[in-house]
């Protein structure tokens, strides 16, 4: 009799345990499927950007060995900066890990990294991310004929286009949540093309965290007082914004001619 009672107590618990295991397995399967789906989407978006860049390079206008875009009276680099040395030849530290990035930023050592520390996938399309110490260094990331833009330079660029600033976005590569089409792998017809194109290269938010590529585009600004900010474009907003820079951020650079 006691044995039967014990079975009556244990049996429901066994059933509940099995149900929980099945639910956990289903959740794990769904999570794995979502991750796989996102990976496939990223690969497709990456390929679209690479193809777009290859097509644009066929019509590069070059000044002093650098592909450029002329907008009004401004001359901009056509692509994000991708150098590993200062203009005098000194090497810039490649911070390959979270610990190296943190150490460089804490000690004011100029450094660069790849988005998500993945140079194999992203270097060719997005360029390098630089810390604040790198853009403030007197040795200069570029020759004296170029400089890092300030906020006013970006404002003038947008005014020259006389268009919503979303027109600075590349026509491909953005995960466009704004139109309910997350993970799109097709050109978005509502994003106009322009001679000046910004690809969604993401950025380094902190030593341990990256803001995902294909959703964010961020570029350093630097004024004459040595103050920094970050020019932002996102997949969800048409308008640009500026946020304060800090020593832990890792951000792309697009230079303007002096």
NURO-29484 format. One record per residue (C-alpha): residue number from 1; x, y, z; residue in three letters. Coordinates in nm, 4 decimals, padded with zeros to 6 digits. Example, Ala and Ser with C-alpha at 12.3 -4.5 7.8 and 13.67 -1.06 7.14 Angstrom:
// residues 2
PT pos       c1       c2       c3 code
PT   1  01.2300 -00.4500  00.7800  ALA
PT   2  01.3670 -00.1060  00.7140  SER
//
This chain:
// residues 258
PT pos       c1       c2       c3 code
PT   1  00.0000  00.0000  00.0000  UNK
PT   2  00.2790  00.2395  00.0878  UNK
PT   3  00.4508  00.1495 -00.2399  UNK
PT   4  00.1393  00.2444 -00.4410  UNK
PT   5  00.1123  00.5743 -00.2599  UNK
PT   6  00.4769  00.6436 -00.3304  UNK
PT   7  00.4212  00.5751 -00.6999  UNK
PT   8  00.1222  00.8083 -00.7033  UNK
PT   9  00.3422  01.0829 -00.5592  UNK
PT  10  00.6426  01.0252 -00.7840  UNK
PT  11  00.4666  00.9589 -01.1151  UNK
PT  12  00.3328  01.3136 -01.1681  UNK
PT  13  00.6771  01.4515 -01.0887  UNK
PT  14  00.8324  01.2240 -01.3510  UNK
PT  15  00.5802  01.3392 -01.6084  UNK
PT  16  00.6458  01.7058 -01.5271  UNK
PT  17  01.0196  01.6492 -01.5489  UNK
PT  18  00.9848  01.4899 -01.8921  UNK
PT  19  00.7660  01.7755 -02.0103  UNK
PT  20  01.0209  02.0286 -01.8870  UNK
PT  21  01.3027  01.8444 -02.0651  UNK
PT  22  01.1006  01.8412 -02.3868  UNK
PT  23  01.0261  02.2137 -02.3534  UNK
PT  24  01.3929  02.2934 -02.2906  UNK
PT  25  01.4956  02.0856 -02.5911  UNK
PT  26  01.2409  02.2647 -02.8075  UNK
PT  27  01.3648  02.6040 -02.6870  UNK
PT  28  01.7238  02.5028 -02.7543  UNK
PT  29  01.6290  02.3872 -03.1042  UNK
PT  30  01.4469  02.7121 -03.1750  UNK
PT  31  01.7409  02.9175 -03.0452  UNK
PT  32  01.9831  02.7197 -03.2617  UNK
PT  33  01.7597  02.7686 -03.5645  UNK
PT  34  01.7406  03.1442 -03.5030  UNK
PT  35  02.1186  03.1673 -03.4627  UNK
PT  36  02.1695  02.9692 -03.7826  UNK
PT  37  01.9170  03.1855 -03.9634  UNK
PT  38  02.0886  03.5052 -03.8451  UNK
PT  39  02.4275  03.3672 -03.9482  UNK
PT  40  02.2940  03.2964 -04.2974  UNK
PT  41  02.1433  03.6447 -04.3156  UNK
PT  42  02.4709  03.8043 -04.2086  UNK
PT  43  02.6586  03.6046 -04.4710  UNK
PT  44  02.4157  03.7203 -04.7397  UNK
PT  45  02.4330  04.0835 -04.6251  UNK
PT  46  02.8116  04.0634 -04.6125  UNK
PT  47  02.8229  03.9311 -04.9690  UNK
PT  48  02.5903  04.2061 -05.0920  UNK
PT  49  02.8145  04.4729 -04.9393  UNK
PT  50  03.1299  04.3151 -05.0837  UNK
PT  51  02.9726  04.3032 -05.4299  UNK
PT  52  02.8581  04.6641 -05.3977  UNK
PT  53  03.2075  04.7787 -05.2977  UNK
PT  54  03.3664  04.5869 -05.5854  UNK
PT  55  03.1290  04.7550 -05.8306  UNK
PT  56  03.1967  05.1010 -05.6860  UNK
PT  57  03.5726  05.0504 -05.7076  UNK
PT  58  03.5417  05.0241 -06.0855  UNK
PT  59  03.4647  05.3964 -06.0924  UNK
PT  60  03.7030  05.5223 -05.8235  UNK
PT  61  03.8211  05.8815 -05.8532  UNK
PT  62  04.1692  05.8924 -05.6976  UNK
PT  63  04.3486  06.1869 -05.5352  UNK
PT  64  04.7020  06.1324 -05.4065  UNK
PT  65  04.6507  05.7574 -05.4255  UNK
PT  66  04.3268  05.7676 -05.2244  UNK
PT  67  03.9780  05.6999 -05.3688  UNK
PT  68  03.7665  06.0092 -05.2998  UNK
PT  69  03.4163  06.1493 -05.3289  UNK
PT  70  03.3621  06.5207 -05.3937  UNK
PT  71  03.0435  06.6707 -05.2502  UNK
PT  72  03.0116  07.0461 -05.2975  UNK
PT  73  03.3401  07.1923 -05.1715  UNK
PT  74  03.4181  06.8880 -04.9605  UNK
PT  75  03.6461  06.6018 -05.0616  UNK
PT  76  03.5933  06.2846 -04.8567  UNK
PT  77  03.7649  05.9485 -04.8546  UNK
PT  78  03.5388  05.7082 -05.0377  UNK
PT  79  03.5955  05.4219 -04.7938  UNK
PT  80  03.6590  05.3802 -04.4215  UNK
PT  81  04.0165  05.4141 -04.3019  UNK
PT  82  04.2028  05.0842 -04.2887  UNK
PT  83  04.5593  05.1603 -04.1763  UNK
PT  84  04.7715  04.9844 -03.9164  UNK
PT  85  05.0461  05.2500 -03.8931  UNK
PT  86  05.0658  05.6198 -03.8151  UNK
PT  87  05.1643  05.8586 -04.0923  UNK
PT  88  05.5274  05.8476 -03.9722  UNK
PT  89  05.5383  05.4681 -04.0027  UNK
PT  90  05.5001  05.3821 -03.6330  UNK
PT  91  05.2873  05.0749 -03.5770  UNK
PT  92  04.9461  05.1047 -03.4109  UNK
PT  93  04.8736  04.8317 -03.1576  UNK
PT  94  04.6348  04.5615 -03.2815  UNK
PT  95  04.4266  04.4731 -02.9746  UNK
PT  96  04.3088  04.1201 -03.0471  UNK
PT  97  04.1313  04.0424 -02.7192  UNK
PT  98  03.9049  04.2071 -02.4652  UNK
PT  99  04.1939  04.2248 -02.2183  UNK
PT 100  04.4276  04.3914 -02.4704  UNK
PT 101  04.1643  04.6476 -02.5690  UNK
PT 102  04.0917  04.7333 -02.2067  UNK
PT 103  04.4615  04.7678 -02.1226  UNK
PT 104  04.5276  04.9955 -02.4209  UNK
PT 105  04.2281  05.2164 -02.3455  UNK
PT 106  04.3076  05.2395 -01.9734  UNK
PT 107  04.6677  05.3400 -02.0440  UNK
PT 108  04.5923  05.5712 -02.3375  UNK
PT 109  04.7705  05.3465 -02.5893  UNK
PT 110  04.6524  05.3922 -02.9503  UNK
PT 111  04.4918  05.0719 -03.0752  UNK
PT 112  04.2710  04.9244 -03.3421  UNK
PT 113  04.0618  04.6099 -03.3756  UNK
PT 114  03.8181  04.4426 -03.6115  UNK
PT 115  03.4455  04.4415 -03.5497  UNK
PT 116  03.3775  04.1348 -03.3337  UNK
PT 117  03.7546  04.0666 -03.3631  UNK
PT 118  03.6789  03.9063 -03.6998  UNK
PT 119  03.9148  04.0457 -03.9593  UNK
PT 120  03.8703  03.7573 -04.1985  UNK
PT 121  03.5029  03.8407 -04.2515  UNK
PT 122  03.4819  04.2141 -04.2004  UNK
PT 123  03.8106  04.3931 -04.2705  UNK
PT 124  03.7622  04.4230 -04.6456  UNK
PT 125  03.4143  04.5732 -04.6194  UNK
PT 126  03.4183  04.7806 -04.2999  UNK
PT 127  03.7808  04.8695 -04.2281  UNK
PT 128  03.9295  04.8920 -03.8797  UNK
PT 129  03.7890  05.0256 -03.5531  UNK
PT 130  04.0129  05.2735 -03.3690  UNK
PT 131  04.0122  05.3812 -03.0058  UNK
PT 132  04.0046  05.7435 -02.8942  UNK
PT 133  04.3767  05.7471 -02.8171  UNK
PT 134  04.4545  05.6603 -03.1787  UNK
PT 135  04.2597  05.9490 -03.3294  UNK
PT 136  04.4051  06.2005 -03.0819  UNK
PT 137  04.7671  06.0928 -03.1309  UNK
PT 138  04.9874  06.3705 -03.2713  UNK
PT 139  05.1558  06.1317 -03.5148  UNK
PT 140  04.8369  06.1303 -03.7168  UNK
PT 141  04.6533  05.8386 -03.8743  UNK
PT 142  04.6660  06.0080 -04.2148  UNK
PT 143  04.8897  06.2525 -04.3986  UNK
PT 144  04.8675  06.6256 -04.3266  UNK
PT 145  04.6467  06.6691 -04.6329  UNK
PT 146  04.3668  06.4841 -04.4546  UNK
PT 147  04.1964  06.5101 -04.1172  UNK
PT 148  03.9247  06.3486 -03.9082  UNK
PT 149  03.5982  06.5408 -03.9655  UNK
PT 150  03.4191  06.7423 -03.7005  UNK
PT 151  03.0437  06.7593 -03.6450  UNK
PT 152  03.0129  07.0669 -03.8652  UNK
PT 153  03.1678  06.8769 -04.1576  UNK
PT 154  02.8923  06.6170 -04.1310  UNK
PT 155  02.6252  06.8859 -04.1085  UNK
PT 156  02.7566  07.0491 -04.4263  UNK
PT 157  02.7619  06.7120 -04.6021  UNK
PT 158  02.3958  06.6541 -04.5174  UNK
PT 159  02.3031  07.0088 -04.6255  UNK
PT 160  02.4806  06.9620 -04.9588  UNK
PT 161  02.2650  06.6611 -05.0332  UNK
PT 162  01.9472  06.8491 -04.9356  UNK
PT 163  01.8021  06.5076 -04.8626  UNK
PT 164  01.7100  06.3057 -04.5532  UNK
PT 165  02.0294  06.1758 -04.4018  UNK
PT 166  01.9206  05.8174 -04.4578  UNK
PT 167  02.0437  05.8775 -04.8119  UNK
PT 168  02.3950  05.8431 -04.6756  UNK
PT 169  02.3237  05.4756 -04.6144  UNK
PT 170  02.4404  05.2133 -04.8579  UNK
PT 171  02.1549  05.0625 -05.0546  UNK
PT 172  02.2462  04.7132 -04.9391  UNK
PT 173  02.3583  04.5499 -04.6194  UNK
PT 174  02.1232  04.6952 -04.3577  UNK
PT 175  01.9017  04.4768 -04.1395  UNK
PT 176  01.6000  04.6979 -04.1836  UNK
PT 177  01.3804  04.6519 -03.8778  UNK
PT 178  01.2136  04.9854 -03.9473  UNK
PT 179  00.9992  04.8353 -04.2232  UNK
PT 180  00.9402  04.5077 -04.0432  UNK
PT 181  01.1840  04.3185 -04.2604  UNK
PT 182  01.4615  04.2195 -04.0230  UNK
PT 183  01.7411  04.0413 -04.2028  UNK
PT 184  01.6541  04.1586 -04.5515  UNK
PT 185  01.9050  04.0468 -04.8135  UNK
PT 186  01.7619  04.2635 -05.0911  UNK
PT 187  01.8373  04.6266 -05.1713  UNK
PT 188  01.5951  04.8510 -04.9853  UNK
PT 189  01.4208  05.0701 -05.2441  UNK
PT 190  01.3448  05.3446 -04.9908  UNK
PT 191  01.7189  05.4007 -04.9319  UNK
PT 192  01.8517  05.6218 -05.2082  UNK
PT 193  02.1997  05.5773 -05.3460  UNK
PT 194  02.4561  05.8530 -05.3313  UNK
PT 195  02.8182  05.9118 -05.4164  UNK
PT 196  02.8951  05.9138 -05.0448  UNK
PT 197  02.8025  05.5732 -04.9053  UNK
PT 198  02.8100  05.4514 -04.5465  UNK
PT 199  02.8027  05.0784 -04.4771  UNK
PT 200  02.6715  04.9388 -04.1446  UNK
PT 201  02.9998  04.8370 -03.9856  UNK
PT 202  02.8930  04.8389 -03.6195  UNK
PT 203  03.1264  04.9621 -03.3452  UNK
PT 204  03.2914  04.8588 -03.0204  UNK
PT 205  03.0808  04.9769 -02.7304  UNK
PT 206  03.3178  04.8595 -02.4556  UNK
PT 207  03.6060  04.6140 -02.4102  UNK
PT 208  03.3570  04.3273 -02.3858  UNK
PT 209  03.0754  04.4354 -02.6185  UNK
PT 210  03.0289  04.5128 -02.9873  UNK
PT 211  02.7236  04.6747 -03.1472  UNK
PT 212  02.6327  04.4434 -03.4297  UNK
PT 213  02.7375  04.5094 -03.7883  UNK
PT 214  02.4544  04.5397 -04.0419  UNK
PT 215  02.2568  04.7460 -03.7881  UNK
PT 216  02.4843  05.0391 -03.6938  UNK
PT 217  02.7256  05.2695 -03.8724  UNK
PT 218  02.9462  05.4874 -03.6518  UNK
PT 219  03.2295  05.7228 -03.7436  UNK
PT 220  03.4633  05.9303 -03.5261  UNK
PT 221  03.4557  06.3100 -03.5174  UNK
PT 222  03.7294  06.5280 -03.3701  UNK
PT 223  03.7233  06.9057 -03.3219  UNK
PT 224  04.0099  07.1539 -03.2875  UNK
PT 225  03.9880  07.1379 -02.9073  UNK
PT 226  04.0561  06.7637 -02.9171  UNK
PT 227  03.6995  06.6715 -02.8179  UNK
PT 228  03.5503  06.3638 -02.9760  UNK
PT 229  03.2024  06.2470 -03.0637  UNK
PT 230  03.0574  05.9670 -03.2741  UNK
PT 231  02.8429  06.0143 -03.5834  UNK
PT 232  02.5659  05.7493 -03.5800  UNK
PT 233  02.3361  05.5928 -03.8345  UNK
PT 234  02.1114  05.3000 -03.7405  UNK
PT 235  01.8915  05.0565 -03.9270  UNK
PT 236  01.5804  05.1964 -03.7597  UNK
PT 237  01.6327  05.5738 -03.7836  UNK
PT 238  01.6568  05.7924 -04.0915  UNK
PT 239  01.8188  06.0816 -03.9050  UNK
PT 240  02.1762  06.0888 -03.7852  UNK
PT 241  02.2795  06.1628 -03.4291  UNK
PT 242  02.5981  06.2403 -03.2398  UNK
PT 243  02.6973  06.0818 -02.9092  UNK
PT 244  02.9921  06.1648 -02.6871  UNK
PT 245  03.3121  05.9744 -02.7477  UNK
PT 246  03.4975  05.7900 -02.4740  UNK
PT 247  03.8224  05.6015 -02.4380  UNK
PT 248  03.6634  05.2538 -02.4540  UNK
PT 249  03.4803  05.2931 -02.7849  UNK
PT 250  03.6136  05.1423 -03.1055  UNK
PT 251  03.4837  05.3282 -03.4113  UNK
PT 252  03.5426  05.3521 -03.7861  UNK
PT 253  03.6926  05.6628 -03.9487  UNK
PT 254  03.6101  05.8439 -04.2735  UNK
PT 255  03.8507  06.1315 -04.3380  UNK
PT 256  03.7990  06.4634 -04.5124  UNK
PT 257  04.0584  06.6618 -04.7104  UNK
PT 258  04.1967  06.9790 -04.5560  UNK
//
